[in-house]
């Protein structure tokens, strides 16, 4: 476990390129298990979560090449095990995406309790219900054990929530089922659309991607395929906030305009000098102003993944901002640490926080309890007076590749200290 020492008070400026969308990378890797042929994924993010997912694929029998680079090749001639290592499963919420492919290839799947950010508050009931609708049976287990002795069957289903990974689980499971499966109340996020695009290249018939109703015409023998991931718009917005909160300027390249628009809209409401077009998000030196109220929404609304970062930005904005994340609770609890940095916060309840700014933040020891709030606290440390120490750094590196080097390249005064876990390489 390592820490990041942050010397605040330095402007962050420059140009940075984002890699592929983390939230697309994990379901695409899971989809590679559906075929015995080689799949090639490019513009893959070099992050911790991809490393763990690749190890899970190897656990069940896949050959994975290129880990640690932006091009990953996967080939899985046969599934060697329907029960991946529970310790690895416990590191990654995205491990739930293995359920569909394992059931499709072997007729069974045994999974420990998925980990990741606040696992106790993020159930996978929607995922299990979708698999049951497709013909799977739930077996007694300490984790999640299912089988489909007669094979999965096409189905018509309504999801109880528009869960992203729940929708992806249903799509992956239906991809090899003959007949028409219809999923209503489906998630519409760009990473769901990317999964559908990849599966179509594998020979799966899919219509409605990007809408709330998706129809899948499965194929028994998906073929190998190649796909280049779209840039990560949450990462792009993260770097925009890092620059804005320190009074700097930045050009972030690699994310699509249609993906960053919801984030850019809120930044512009806060009077951040923000312009965007396809492949380029630009932030110029600005004086932030309170936005009044910021509320998360399902796509294309303001993303919950960005709540922590915009809350930190609000500490440097003149006036009062109410941030309301109705989707998740613990993101805001993690930000209570800002009070110790002298931020003016009032936590109304688990979903709402009032931020009054601007305030001069003071450096302190910080706990990166989850991926997104960890990056937000790094941004706070960069804006603060004095030194901050964030631990563990590995939590943030789950979703931000080459983090320390990229911060330094932008002018940040940071240093990694302590023992770093070995990276997962080929």
Residue pairs with C-beta under 8 A, 6 or more apart in sequence:
1 391
1 392
1 393
1 394
1 418
1 419
1 421
2 391
2 392
2 393
2 394
2 416
2 417
2 418
2 419
2 420
2 421
3 389
3 390
3 391
3 392
3 393
3 416
3 417
3 418
4 378
4 381
4 389
4 390
4 391
4 393
4 396
4 404
4 414
4 415
4 416
4 417
5 387
5 388
5 389
5 414
5 415
5 416
5 417
6 363
6 378
6 381
6 382
6 384
6 387
6 388
6 389
6 390
6 412
6 413
6 414
7 386
7 387
7 413
7 414
8 361
8 363
8 381
8 382
8 383
8 384
8 385
8 386
8 387
8 388
9 383
9 384
9 385
9 386
10 246
10 382
10 411
10 412
10 413
11 246
11 247
11 248
11 411
12 242
12 243
12 246
12 248
12 250
12 382
12 407
12 410
12 411
12 412
13 243
13 248
13 249
13 250
13 410
13 411
14 250
14 251
14 409
14 410
14 411
15 250
15 251
15 252
15 253
16 239
16 250
16 251
16 252
16 253
16 406
16 409
16 410
17 252
17 253
17 254
18 231
18 232
18 235
18 236
18 239
18 252
18 253
18 254
18 255
19 43
19 44
19 45
19 46
19 70
19 229
19 231
19 232
19 235
19 254
19 401
20 41
20 42
20 43
20 44
20 45
20 70
20 228
20 229
20 230
20 231
20 232
21 45
21 190
21 191
21 194
21 229
21 230
21 231
21 232
21 233
21 234
22 45
22 47
22 49
22 50
22 232
22 234
22 235
22 399
23 164
23 189
23 191
23 232
23 234
24 190
24 191
24 194
24 195
24 229
24 230
25 41
25 44
25 45
25 47
25 49
25 50
25 53
25 229
26 49
26 50
26 53
26 92
26 94
26 97
27 94
27 97
27 165
27 168
27 172
27 191
27 194
27 195
28 41
28 194
28 195
28 198
28 227
28 229
29 41
29 50
29 53
29 54
29 57
29 72
29 74
30 53
30 57
30 94
30 97
30 98
30 100
30 101
30 168
30 172
31 39
31 101
31 172
31 175
31 195
31 198
31 199
31 202
32 39
32 41
32 57
32 62
32 74
32 76
33 57
33 60
33 62
33 74
33 76
33 79
33 98
33 101
33 102
33 105
34 101
34 104
34 105
34 172
34 175
34 176
34 199
34 202
34 222
35 76
35 202
35 221
35 222
35 223
35 224
35 225
36 75
36 76
36 77
36 78
37 75
37 223
37 224
38 73
38 74
38 75
38 224
39 73
39 74
39 75
39 202
39 224
39 225
39 226
39 227
40 71
40 72
40 73
40 224
40 225
40 226
40 227
41 71
41 72
41 73
41 74
41 226
41 227
41 228
41 229
42 70
42 71
42 226
42 227
42 228
42 229
43 70
43 228
43 229
43 230
43 231
44 50
44 66
44 69
44 70
44 71
44 72
44 229
45 70
45 229
45 232
45 235
45 399
45 401
46 68
46 69
46 70
46 401
46 402
47 397
47 398
47 399
47 400
47 401
48 394
48 397
48 398
48 399
49 92
49 94
49 398
49 399
50 67
50 72
51 67
51 68
51 423
51 424
52 88
52 91
52 92
52 95
52 424
53 92
53 94
53 95
54 64
54 67
54 72
54 424
55 88
55 424
56 84
56 85
56 88
56 89
56 92
56 95
56 98
57 64
57 74
57 76
58 64
59 81
59 84
59 85
59 88
60 76
60 79
60 80
60 81
60 82
60 84
60 98
60 102
61 76
61 77
61 78
61 79
61 80
61 81
62 74
62 75
62 76
63 74
63 75
63 76
64 72
64 73
64 74
64 426
65 72
65 73
65 74
65 426
66 72
66 73
66 426
67 424
67 425
67 426
68 423
68 424
68 425
68 426
75 224
79 102
79 105
79 106
82 102
82 106
82 108
82 109
82 110
83 109
83 110
83 111
84 95
84 98
84 111
86 112
86 113
86 143
87 112
88 95
89 95
89 111
89 112
89 113
89 114
89 115
89 143
90 112
90 113
90 114
90 115
91 115
91 116
92 114
92 115
92 116
93 114
93 115
93 116
93 117
93 119
93 122
93 165
94 114
94 116
94 165
95 111
95 114
95 115
96 111
96 114
96 124
96 127
96 144
96 165
96 169
97 165
97 168
97 169
97 172
98 109
98 111
99 109
99 111
99 127
99 131
99 144
99 146
99 169
99 173
100 131
100 169
100 170
100 171
100 172
100 173
100 174
100 175
101 172
101 173
102 108
102 109
103 109
103 131
103 136
103 146
103 147
103 148
103 152
103 173
104 152
104 172
104 173
104 175
104 176
104 177
105 176
107 147
107 148
107 149
107 151
108 145
108 146
108 147
108 148
109 144
109 145
109 146
109 147
110 141
110 143
110 144
110 145
110 146
111 143
111 144
111 145
112 142
112 143
112 144
113 119
113 142
113 143
113 144
114 124
116 122
117 330
117 370
117 371
117 372
118 328
118 329
118 330
118 370
121 328
121 329
121 330
122 328
124 144
124 165
124 166
124 169
125 160
126 159
126 160
126 161
126 163
126 166
126 169
127 163
127 165
127 166
127 169
127 170
128 138
128 144
128 146
129 157
129 159
129 160
130 157
130 159
130 166
130 169
130 170
130 173
130 183
131 146
131 169
131 170
131 173
132 138
133 155
133 157
133 170
134 148
134 152
134 153
134 154
134 155
134 157
134 170
134 173
134 174
134 177
134 181
135 148
135 150
135 151
135 152
135 153
135 155
136 146
136 147
136 148
136 152
136 173
137 146
137 147
137 148
137 149
138 144
138 145
138 146
139 145
139 146
139 147
151 177
152 173
152 174
152 176
152 177
153 177
153 179
154 174
154 177
154 178
154 179
154 180
154 181
154 218
155 174
155 181
155 182
156 181
156 182
156 184
157 170
157 181
157 182
157 183
157 184
158 184
158 185
159 166
159 167
159 170
159 183
159 184
159 185
159 186
160 185
161 185
162 185
162 186
162 187
162 188
162 212
162 298
163 187
164 187
164 189
164 191
164 192
166 187
167 183
167 186
167 187
167 192
167 214
168 187
168 191
168 192
168 195
170 181
170 183
170 186
171 183
171 192
171 195
171 196
171 199
171 206
171 214
171 216
172 195
174 181
174 183
174 216
174 218
175 199
175 202
175 204
175 216
175 218
175 219
175 222
176 218
176 219
176 220
176 222
177 216
177 218
178 218
178 219
178 220
179 217
179 218
180 215
180 216
180 217
181 215
181 216
181 218
182 213
182 214
182 215
182 216
183 213
183 214
183 215
183 216
184 212
184 213
185 212
186 192
186 208
186 211
186 212
186 213
186 214
187 298
187 299
188 210
188 211
188 212
188 298
188 299
188 300
189 299
190 230
190 233
190 256
190 258
190 259
190 299
192 209
192 210
193 209
193 210
194 227
194 229
194 230
196 206
196 209
196 214
197 209
197 227
198 225
198 227
199 206
199 222
200 206
201 225
201 226
201 227
202 219
202 222
202 223
202 224
202 225
203 219
203 221
203 222
203 223
204 216
204 217
204 218
204 219
204 222
205 216
205 217
205 218
205 219
206 214
206 215
206 216
206 217
207 214
207 215
208 214
208 215
230 255
230 256
230 259
231 253
231 254
231 255
231 256
231 259
231 279
232 254
232 255
233 255
233 256
233 259
233 260
233 263
234 263
234 303
234 305
234 306
234 372
234 399
235 255
235 399
235 400
236 252
236 254
236 255
236 259
236 260
236 263
236 281
237 260
237 263
237 264
237 267
237 281
237 306
237 309
238 306
238 309
238 375
238 379
238 400
239 250
239 252
239 410
240 250
240 252
240 263
240 264
240 267
240 272
240 274
240 281
240 283
241 267
241 309
241 310
241 312
241 313
241 376
241 379
242 248
242 250
242 378
242 379
242 382
242 410
243 249
243 250
243 283
243 410
244 267
244 272
244 274
244 283
244 286
244 288
244 313
245 288
245 312
245 313
245 316
245 379
245 380
245 382
245 383
246 382
246 383
247 285
247 286
248 283
248 285
248 410
248 411
249 282
249 283
249 284
249 285
250 282
250 283
250 410
251 280
251 281
251 282
252 280
252 281
252 282
252 283
253 279
253 280
253 281
254 279
255 279
255 281
256 278
256 279
257 276
257 277
257 278
257 279
260 276
260 281
261 276
261 300
262 300
262 301
262 302
262 303
263 302
263 303
263 306
264 274
264 276
264 281
265 302
266 291
266 294
266 302
266 310
267 274
267 283
267 313
268 274
269 291
269 292
270 288
270 289
270 290
270 291
270 310
270 313
270 314
270 317
271 286
271 287
271 288
271 289
271 317
272 283
272 286
272 288
272 313
273 283
273 284
273 285
273 286
274 281
274 282
274 283
274 284
274 286
275 281
275 282
276 282
287 318
288 313
288 314
288 316
288 317
288 318
288 357
288 358
289 317
289 318
289 319
290 314
290 317
290 318
290 319
290 320
290 321
290 355
290 356
290 357
291 314
291 317
291 321
292 319
292 320
292 321
292 322
293 321
293 322
293 323
293 324
294 302
294 310
294 314
294 321
294 322
294 323
294 324
295 301
295 302
295 324
295 325
295 326
296 302
296 303
296 304
296 307
296 324
296 325
296 326
296 327
302 310
304 325
304 327
304 328
304 331
305 372
306 372
307 323
307 325
307 328
307 331
307 332
307 372
308 331
308 334
308 335
308 372
308 373
308 375
308 376
308 377
309 372
309 375
309 376
309 379
310 323
311 323
311 332
311 335
311 338
311 353
311 355
311 376
312 335
312 338
312 376
312 377
312 379
312 380
312 383
313 379
314 321
314 323
314 355
314 357
315 338
315 343
315 344
315 345
315 355
315 357
315 358
315 359
315 361
315 380
315 383
316 357
316 358
316 359
316 383
317 355
317 357
317 358
318 357
318 358
319 356
319 357
320 354
320 355
320 356
321 354
321 355
321 356
321 357
322 348
322 352
322 353
322 354
322 355
323 332
323 352
323 353
323 354
323 355
324 351
324 352
325 331
325 332
325 351
325 352
326 351
329 350
329 351
330 350
330 369
330 370
331 370
331 372
331 373
332 347
332 350
332 351
332 352
332 353
333 347
333 350
334 367
334 369
334 370
334 373
334 377
335 345
335 353
335 373
335 376
335 377
336 345
336 347
337 364
337 366
337 367
337 377
338 345
338 361
338 377
338 380
339 345
340 364
341 361
341 362
341 363
341 364
341 380
341 384
341 388
342 359
342 360
342 361
342 362
343 355
343 357
343 359
343 361
343 380
344 355
344 356
344 357
344 359
345 353
345 354
345 355
345 356
346 353
346 354
346 356
347 353
348 354
360 384
360 385
361 380
361 383
361 384
361 385
362 384
362 385
362 386
363 381
363 384
363 385
363 386
363 387
363 388
364 384
364 388
364 389
365 388
365 389
365 391
366 377
366 380
366 381
366 388
366 389
366 390
366 391
367 390
367 391
368 374
368 377
368 390
368 391
368 392
368 393
368 395
368 396
369 395
370 395
371 395
371 396
371 398
371 399
372 399
374 390
374 395
374 396
375 396
375 399
375 400
377 388
377 390
378 390
378 396
378 407
380 388
381 388
381 390
382 412
390 396
391 418
393 403
393 404
393 416
393 420
394 420
394 421
396 403
397 403
400 406
404 414
404 415
404 416
407 414
408 414
